[in-house]
Amino acid sequence: MKKHLFGPYAVLMTPFAGSEVDLAAYEAQLMRTSGTGISGYVTNGTTAEFVHLSLDEQMALSELVAKKKDADKELIVSACTANAADTVRLARHAGEIGARAVLVCPPYYLKHPKAEREAYYTEVADKSPVPVVLYNIPFFTEELELDVIYRLFKHENIIGIKDSSANMKRLMHMVNVTEGSETAILTGTDDILLPALVGGCVGSMTALAAIFPDRISELYRAIGEGNLARAREIQSSLMPTLREADAPTFPRGYKALLERESGIPFGDKEVSI
């Protein structure tokens, strides 16, 4: 039986020193969330700039988190690549280090017909030793259609979805269709965290959970206690910060915000032009 994910997962960001990953800064980012109320971590996600990382670098960061995280925190490994072979390679590595699941976006860069995207997920889920979480992020890939999502939810090794479309209509339909099951519907957008959770989403995977783990955990706690006034207050307090983070080219604003809050240098990867 599927066992769904629950609560806030912090999407870790990647600090760079020149063109190299700053492992000491990455570990410091992890340690500042130790003992907080977040459910776990997502490595090598979109905010982590996985497209700037080799597969070996991605695996090294996931290994670091697996070794250093609190025992009660789960590890979700983002396995987003443009082809099934590399995605499965990351999924198998995730299994080796004890990850709870892998987060998989649609294959990107080239356009793919709906049937090919569905077949891609089916192949990955068939071969992955750990459960698969679908990742809908239409800002960077083709959007997953709801009928495709619903069919994929029937796969025993697909346990849910992170939807970063910021589309409450989509989220509410997915919540409704999966009601009574253990399939997890999670939002990937901090701006709609409160309405998504009140509407039935069971969790989130977002950058602010890494930047403000205590405030995000408090928002969850307020909802759980039925204190919607406090939850609205926390959500409202986050909105100006989100506008600030979204102003620069993504994800620079989020990295700058985390650097300011933590004192940890994050930098931008130097790339050749």
Steps between C-alpha positions, in 0.01 A plus 500: 500500500615853427603706803469866422736784581390763749605846612754758387809387310787746465640536149872548562694747286849456360775738612784559257854628543587599146412202280521247785235384744575629850444185706574670833235764434257231385547308824457821700167558323391151599611539862307823557176308445594223742245460776231700319151378417553436130431149374813466290708622211496509123842492338585616147166664432430796277606759757818295546590566134537132418559593136833650612604176670644180357337174600801425721462837676130436551568159651770641728261762640230240559752278677601789726140560603436129554797482738451829686123551530302435817377142522136614504533701178427340162713545189334554163748495211415699191575280199427744221680435174415509130508122456379190680844337531650783707183539705504130586870524587420775752204300631714194558757709683219647711405146597858421597520795742161438660293778342126495561413578137612670181345811349480473121413779255396434139785462250592849382657710224341311209122479471345162574150378414271421792531126448881516508500694826267246657718215373808677640353510850381142477849382404663696782246378757543140382878518543536723807574319828336784693157661457457772238343842554384672182622857456283740304694820431363663184731800529791281390349185345185394322200494731371160607136462397255396772389187314864388476552571869193301601609198296851518644362515853380142445861381479596331826838676509368854442396647835406858419577826330671829568306756298678832446246645260353727771165397355251445781241360258738218401592433861139477615412256223799281590407511868143404414592214267743348753279547807502189714827373353854541627616682189668823611412834340764760588542859391832636383395864535541693825265777381200266524615288792210589730214450251662183365524345846151608603374360169638154573864487389694288747831680468739719307848503353618861495797730535359692795500183708880513466520875564238529778454144633352616830245737345387245244471235771298742713260560211441125477454478875248785500293326232514173689373675813221670308652844558441638153541859616860428600560301182374794291725732697807290422406464133446876474839569658670284235348675198727811491800270543385290207461808280857595592630149424319485166625838377849392380565229244404166656639364729732787594244671720442189709871436542558864601219474754643179649846656512361803685304289747773245567827685443609210277656607167318354201641668192410427139668239286755650266436375148704550187356732238 
